[in-house]
Amino acid sequence: MDFSEWEPIYREILEDMGYSRADDENSVRILKAVTLNSNLISGDDAAEVLKDTATVVGNAPCLEKDAEERGIEGTVLCSGSAVGRLMALGVRPDIIFTDLDGDIGPQIQASSEGSITFIHAHGDNQELITGYAPMFRGPVVLTTQSTPEYTVFNYGGFTDGDRACCFARHFGVRNIRLIGFDFENPMPKEGSDPETKKRKL
């Protein structure tokens, strides 16, 4: 998705959820500052690992059941919160999409083992960015939900899973499979309001 397609949706989200574009863009400045020594790559570079099929992995309670019954095929794109559960199944994601909340340890581990990590800046994760973003040792792509720039990319999407799907679609993946998604019963997350999460989904 190009930004011209995404921006009208983004503006609707800001209005509906009461979020601040200025806060989102300030988070981008922080993310750029703390990743100066990171192994930064572009979205185009990351897209080189994509195959015709991609499995996008969410963190809903059904993840393990979905993986057993439906399997995991092609390039594995995983939401940040689901990385630990996926690795417990013996699968390291090819690409992680994260705003740095949830179980951060497995995300950092997967990065150190070579997973590409899309680190996302938005208005209310500035402390997480400062604390965790510099700890990712593998390839890193910086993303925003506001205006993209030279080193910060935006392929559309609001949640980690959204962004994974939009990225795959943008680069022409023909078959995008979803496992571990339940839009009515998302996995509870510490410090997160379940009703807000359902509204985001």
N, C-alpha and C positions, 0 to 999 in steps of 0.2 A: 504494500500500500504506500503510495506517495503521500507526502505531507499535505498536499492540496486536497486529497481525499479525506485524510484523517482530521485535519484542523476543524472542520465544522462539527464533527463528532466530539472532538476534544472540548470545544467551547460549550457544547450541550452538557457534557459531563461536569465541567467546572461549575456551570450554573446550577445543575441539579444537585450536586454533592456539596456545593459551597466551598470548593477548593480555590486556591489562589495561583494564578499563572506566575505571578512574581515569585512566590515561594518555590514553585517548581524550577524556575530558571535560576534562582539563587542556589538551589541544591546542585544544579549542573555545574555552577562555578566551583562549588566545594569539591565535587567529584573530580573535576579536571585537576584541581590543585593537589589532591591527595594521591593521584595516580600518575604523577609525573615520572616516577621511576618504574611503573608497571609495564608489562609486556603488551602494549596496546596494539591492536590490529583493527582493521576496518570490517564493516559488515560484509563487504565483498570477499574479503579474505576468509571470513568464517563460512561463507556460503559454499566454499570449495569442498566442504565435507558433506554437503547435502546430496542425498540420493533421490531417486524417483519417488521413493516412499519414505515418509517420516512418521515416527510415533511420538506424539506429544503426551507427556506424562504429567498428570495433575496429582494433587495431594488429598483427594477425597478418600473416605474410608474404604471405598471399593477397589483401591489400587491393586492390592495383592490378588484379589479375586479376578479382576480384569486381566492382569498379567498372565495368570495361570490359564484362564479360559480362552483368551484372545491372542495371547502372545505379544511379543515386542519385535517389530520389524523395521528395517531400514535405519536411517539416521535417528538417534534418540535425542529428543529435545525435552528437557525436564524443567519444571518449575522448581524454584529454589527450595521450597519447603519439602518437596518430595525426594530430594536427592538421597538422603539417608535411607529412606525406605526402599528406594530403587537399588541402591548399592547393597542393601541387605539381601536382595534377590539375586545378587551376583552380576549386576549390570551397572557399569559406569556410564553416565550420559556423555554423548558427544558434545552437547551444548547445554549450558545451564542458563536459565533466565531468572534473574533474582533482583529483588529490591532490598535484599540483605536482612529480611526478617525470618522468623522461623528458626529451624535447626541449622545454625551456620557452620558448625564443625565439619559435617560431611561435604558441604559446598567447597570449603577451603581445601579439604583433602582431595576431592575430585579435581580441583584446579591444579593442585600440585602434581597430580598424575596425568595431566594433559588435557582435561576437559576445557573447552572454550567457555568463558563466562561472560554473559551480557549483564553488566551491572547497570541498574536503572536508577535514575535520580528523580525523585518527586518531592513535593513540599514537606512531607512529614517524616522523611528518613534521613535527615541531615546528620544526626548523631550516629546512626548506623553506618553511614558513608564514612564519616571521620574515623570510626572505630575499626571497621572491617575491610573497607575497600582496598587499603594498601596491603592486606594480608594475602591476596590472591596472586599466586606465583605463575600460573599458566597464562595463556593468551586471554586478553580482556577486551571486550567491546563496550564502549560507553554509550548509554542510551538515555533519551529524554522522551517525555510525552508532549513537550512543547516544541519550539522551533529547532530543527536540527542544525548543526554547523559542521565545520570541517572535520573535527575529531569526535563528534557526538551525533549519534544516528537515531532515526525514528522511522520505524516501519509500520507504526500503528499498534493499537492494542492498549488495554488498560490494566489488566492483571498479568501475572507472569505467563499464564497459559495463553491468554490473548496474544501477547507479544510473540510467543513462540509460533503460534499459528500464522500470524500476519507475516512474520519473517519468512517462514517456509513458503507461504503463498507468493510473497513478493519475488522470491527467487525461483518460482516455477515448479515447486514440488507438486507432482501430479496426484499423489495419494497421501492425504494427511489423516492419520488415525489418532483417535483420542482414547486414552485409558486413564483411569483414576480421576474422572470428572463426575461430579454429582451437583448440579446447580441448585438443587433444593436442600441438600444436606452437606454443606462444606465441612471440612475438618475444622474443629475448634482450634483456635490459635490464641496463645496467651497474650493478653493485652489488646485483643481485637474483639470488637463487638460483632457477634454472629449475624445480627440483622443487617449491619453495614456491609459485611462480606457478601451476604445473599444479594443485597442491592447492587453491589459492584458486579457480581456475576450476571 
